[in-house]
Amino acid sequence: MKVESLTPQASWSSVAGEDADLALLPSATLARVLFEIDVINAFERKVITLKDEECVHGPIHISIGQEAVAAAVMATLTSADRITGSHRAHHHFIAKAINHVARDWDPARSDPPESVAEVIRRTLSEIMGLADGYCGGRGGSMHLRWGEAGVLGTNAIVSGGVPLSVGAAYADKLRSTGNVVVAFFGDGGVNQGSFHEAANLAALWNLPIVFVIENNQYAVATSVEEASSVAHLSQHALAYDMEGRIVKGYDVAGIYNVTRELVERARAGDGPSILEAKCYRHFHHGGALKGSQFGYRDKDEESEWLDRDAFATLPGLLQEAGVLTAGQSDGL
């Protein structure tokens, strides 16, 4: 019997940014990423308060701990590039919308323009079910959409936005727009058949799309280890002959550089890819309690992830890299 070892055509790698990489990125971009991380964190805490005061109807899925993924990815996109999101997508929407209305704004040099405040006001209005929201208050927390900013829509169905994003990417290819679609979904969504069907078509048709897996370690209370046969979810990229990358969800330089690489590949006609951002949600699946309070993870694990979270560490890293002064980072 003759055995021949086969090597996948696509590459799969783990990437980590180094402190020096931050100094190589545009300072205005990094300032805007830090601003968005801070704003999203404050926004989500306000949503928790409003939910406790019964001002928000239905469940809330808080993205605290995952802010850096959204902020760094959106910094690589244009307004014409489009995204889809999951049920946990406030951070996606806010980051994409701010980059749409204030792409040239440098938070280290001036206060936020009124258009940024308007994004926050209208997003919160939508979540509260008010008429001033982007969908007239009818979409709520899990169905945020603003076509002008490139947000095709977020989706309450697990992995529900993935097939829609492939359809959008197919339309972009047919029209030769040069635009890219980014589909955000979680570790639980990877195990849905809809993702695998959509990924196969994206690869078959060589579509301009980047699949971003926000692997926050738990699908509600089920860990990745309990639900997946592979340790790294981006390994699925090899099954569809796509490029696959792994990056830490608090590594802003790593996320930005890898996403830019994959987006440029897609824009150049080199096809789809999968980016797995290993991150953490600091609250339970929904609401204001911690996962440790439900017994499926412990406080030590939560503390370890908090210590390396970008919300806490990025200001110091930007100061050490000489990108921002202490006064600038504290004032964002």
Buried (B, 14 or more C-beta within 10 A) or exposed (E): EEEEEEEEEBEBEBBEBEEEBBBEBEBBBBBBBBBBBBBBBEBBEEBBEBBEEEBBEEBBBBBBBBBBBBBBBBBBBBBEBBBBBBBBBBBBBBBBBBBBBBBEBBBBEEEBEEEBEEBBEBBBBBBBBBEEBBBEBEBBBBBBBBEEBBBBBBBBEBBBBBBBBBBBBBBBBEEEBBBBBBBBBBBBBBBBEBBBBBBBBBBEBBBBBBBBBBBBBBBEEBEBEEBBEEEBBBBBBBBBBBBBBBBBBBBBBBBBBBBBBBBEBBBEEEBBBBBBBBBBBBBBBBBBEBBBEEEBBEEEEBEEBEEEBBBEBBBEBBBEBEBBEEEBBEEB
